[in-house]
Amino acid sequence: MKIRLHVRDGARSFDVEHAGPSLAVGRNPAGDVVLEEDAAESVVSWDHARIDLSAREATLTDLRSTNGTYRNGAPVTGTVPLWPQDSIRFGQSGPVISVRMIDLTPAAEPAVPRFAATGVRGGSAAVLA
């Protein structure tokens, strides 16, 4: 799984790519996407929102933020589906995240080593896999 986002936070702009399954967004420096960390007055809550990726869907959840979360201009209450090209705004005038890409394909499983052993049984070699 993977999501690619473009963040506009005041004068700064940057891209984020994350493998999920969950991204924490807010002012909390321990989060995955940190917004308005240096703003004197912020509309972004400490733990503002969360993006979740599963094999079935991508979702956006407002975490009871003070100034709200908006998807495509509409207020988010609880959890809503998230799609490529969606726009997420934090507060009515805060930073904006644009969803560039969502890939819900599970990450490739690491290759399981296969061991082969040969043994002699009745004159023939046996291979175990």
C-alpha positions in Angstrom: 0.0 0.0 0.0 1.1 3.5 -0.7 -0.2 7.1 -0.7 1.4 10.1 -2.3 0.5 13.6 -1.1 1.4 17.2 -1.9 1.4 19.5 1.1 1.1 23.3 1.0 1.7 24.8 4.4 2.0 28.6 4.2 5.1 29.4 2.1 6.4 25.9 2.2 5.4 23.1 -0.1 6.5 19.5 -0.2 5.6 15.9 -1.2 5.1 13.0 1.1 4.9 9.3 0.2 3.9 6.9 2.9 3.4 3.1 2.9 0.6 3.2 5.6 -1.3 1.7 7.1 -1.9 4.9 9.0 -0.6 8.5 8.7 -1.0 10.9 11.6 -1.4 14.6 10.6 -1.2 17.6 12.9 1.3 19.8 14.8 2.6 16.8 16.9 6.3 16.4 15.9 5.9 12.6 16.3 3.3 12.6 13.5 3.8 11.4 10.0 2.9 14.8 8.4 3.7 17.8 10.7 1.9 21.0 9.8 2.3 24.6 11.1 5.0 23.6 13.5 6.5 27.2 13.5 3.2 29.1 13.1 2.6 31.7 15.8 -1.2 31.1 15.5 -2.2 27.8 14.2 -5.5 26.4 13.0 -4.0 22.9 13.0 -4.6 20.8 16.1 -1.9 18.7 17.8 -3.4 15.5 16.5 -5.7 16.8 13.8 -6.5 14.0 11.4 -5.6 10.5 10.3 -5.4 8.8 6.9 -5.8 5.0 6.9 -5.0 2.6 4.1 -6.4 -0.9 3.9 -6.7 -3.4 1.1 -10.3 -2.2 0.5 -10.1 1.6 0.8 -8.4 4.8 1.9 -10.1 6.9 4.5 -9.7 10.3 6.2 -10.8 10.8 9.9 -11.0 14.1 11.7 -9.7 13.5 15.3 -12.1 16.0 16.9 -9.9 18.9 15.8 -10.7 22.4 17.0 -11.0 24.0 13.6 -12.2 21.1 11.5 -11.0 19.1 8.5 -12.5 19.7 5.1 -12.4 17.3 2.1 -13.1 19.0 -1.2 -14.6 21.9 0.7 -17.0 19.9 2.8 -16.6 19.4 6.5 -15.4 16.0 7.6 -17.4 14.4 10.4 -16.0 11.1 11.5 -14.5 9.0 8.7 -14.9 9.6 5.0 -13.5 7.8 1.9 -10.4 9.3 0.3 -9.7 9.3 -3.4 -6.9 10.5 -5.7 -7.4 14.3 -6.6 -9.1 14.9 -3.3 -8.1 18.1 -1.4 -7.9 18.2 2.4 -7.8 21.5 4.2 -7.1 21.9 7.9 -9.3 24.6 9.3 -11.1 27.0 6.9 -7.8 28.8 6.1 -5.1 26.4 7.0 -2.7 24.1 5.1 -3.9 22.0 2.2 -3.0 18.5 1.2 -3.7 17.2 -2.3 -4.0 13.5 -2.8 -1.8 12.6 -5.8 -1.9 8.8 -5.7 -3.4 6.0 -3.7 -2.2 2.4 -4.3 -4.0 -0.2 -2.1 -2.1 -3.1 -3.5 -0.5 -5.0 -0.6 3.3 -4.7 -0.4 5.0 -7.7 -1.9 5.6 -10.3 0.7 9.3 -10.9 1.3 10.6 -13.9 -0.5 10.6 -17.0 1.6 13.9 -18.8 1.3 13.5 -22.2 -0.1 16.1 -24.8 0.9 17.0 -27.7 -1.3 18.7 -30.8 0.2 19.9 -33.7 -1.7 20.1 -37.2 -0.3 20.7 -40.5 -1.8 17.9 -43.1 -1.5 18.2 -46.2 -3.4 20.6 -44.5 -5.8 18.4 -41.5 -6.7 18.6 -37.9 -5.5 15.7 -36.4 -3.7 15.1 -32.6 -3.7 13.0 -31.0 -1.0 11.4 -27.7 -1.7 
